Amino acid sequence: YDLNGRLVSQTDLRTMQGVKAVDVSSLASGVYMVQIIGDNASIVKRLIKE
């Protein structure tokens, strides 16, 4: 999500094996909120792209 609450990207990580990596090269520089949802928990972290 961007800081205005708009969803800018969504990736399903369930099909990925091992370490999870998401390509953010197409995002403009700025601050984003990353939400990760698991089976029993979720977390939101701030991502700063320069």
Phi and psi restraints in degrees (value plus and minus 20) as a CYANA .aco file:
   2 ASP   PHI    -103.4   -63.4
   2 ASP   PSI     158.6   198.6
   3 LEU   PHI     -91.2   -51.2
   3 LEU   PSI     -28.3    11.7
   4 ASN   PHI    -112.0   -72.0
   4 ASN   PSI     -17.7    22.3
   5 GLY   PHI      66.2   106.2
   5 GLY   PSI     -13.1    26.9
   6 ARG   PHI    -103.6   -63.6
   6 ARG   PSI     113.8   153.8
   7 LEU   PHI     -90.9   -50.9
   7 LEU   PSI     100.6   140.6
   8 VAL   PHI    -126.9   -86.9
   8 VAL   PSI     -38.3     1.7
   9 SER   PHI    -182.7  -142.7
   9 SER   PSI     129.4   169.4
  10 GLN   PHI    -163.2  -123.2
  10 GLN   PSI     110.7   150.7
  11 THR   PHI    -152.7  -112.7
  11 THR   PSI     111.4   151.4
  12 ASP   PHI    -109.4   -69.4
  12 ASP   PSI      91.2   131.2
  13 LEU   PHI    -108.0   -68.0
  13 LEU   PSI     -24.6    15.4
  14 ARG   PHI     -84.6   -44.6
  14 ARG   PSI     -47.0    -7.0
  15 THR   PHI    -106.6   -66.6
  15 THR   PSI     -27.0    13.0
  16 MET   PHI    -111.0   -71.0
  16 MET   PSI     122.6   162.6
  17 GLN   PHI    -121.7   -81.7
  17 GLN   PSI     128.9   168.9
  18 GLY   PHI      48.6    88.6
  18 GLY   PSI    -157.0  -117.0
  19 VAL   PHI     -88.4   -48.4
  19 VAL   PSI     115.9   155.9
  20 LYS   PHI    -116.8   -76.8
  20 LYS   PSI     106.9   146.9
  21 ALA   PHI    -152.5  -112.5
  21 ALA   PSI     117.0   157.0
  22 VAL   PHI    -140.1  -100.1
  22 VAL   PSI     108.8   148.8
  23 ASP   PHI     -97.7   -57.7
  23 ASP   PSI      97.0   137.0
  24 VAL   PHI    -130.8   -90.8
  24 VAL   PSI      -5.0    35.0
  25 SER   PHI     -83.3   -43.3
  25 SER   PSI     -45.4    -5.4
  26 SER   PHI    -103.1   -63.1
  26 SER   PSI     -29.0    11.0
  27 LEU   PHI     -99.8   -59.8
  27 LEU   PSI     123.8   163.8
  28 ALA   PHI     -90.4   -50.4
  28 ALA   PSI     137.4   177.4
  29 SER   PHI     -79.1   -39.1
  29 SER   PSI     120.8   160.8
  30 GLY   PHI     137.6   177.6
  30 GLY   PSI    -188.4  -148.4
  31 VAL   PHI    -130.6   -90.6
  31 VAL   PSI     113.1   153.1
  32 TYR   PHI    -150.3  -110.3
  32 TYR   PSI     135.5   175.5
  33 MET   PHI    -128.0   -88.0
  33 MET   PSI     103.6   143.6
  34 VAL   PHI    -123.5   -83.5
  34 VAL   PSI     103.9   143.9
  35 GLN   PHI    -129.3   -89.3
  35 GLN   PSI     104.9   144.9
  36 ILE   PHI    -134.8   -94.8
  36 ILE   PSI     103.5   143.5
  37 ILE   PHI    -134.8   -94.8
  37 ILE   PSI     103.7   143.7
  38 GLY   PHI    -129.5   -89.5
  38 GLY   PSI    -194.0  -154.0
  39 ASP   PHI     -82.4   -42.4
  39 ASP   PSI     -60.5   -20.5
  40 ASN   PHI    -141.0  -101.0
  40 ASN   PSI     -16.7    23.3
  41 ALA   PHI    -178.5  -138.5
  41 ALA   PSI     145.3   185.3
  42 SER   PHI    -163.3  -123.3
  42 SER   PSI     137.3   177.3
  43 ILE   PHI    -163.5  -123.5
  43 ILE   PSI     128.1   168.1
  44 VAL   PHI    -142.6  -102.6
  44 VAL   PSI     109.1   149.1
  45 LYS   PHI    -148.6  -108.6
  45 LYS   PSI     131.6   171.6
  46 ARG   PHI    -108.7   -68.7
  46 ARG   PSI     114.5   154.5
  47 LEU   PHI    -138.1   -98.1
  47 LEU   PSI     105.5   145.5
  48 ILE   PHI    -129.3   -89.3
  48 ILE   PSI      97.8   137.8
  49 LYS   PHI    -126.8   -86.8
  49 LYS   PSI     102.8   142.8
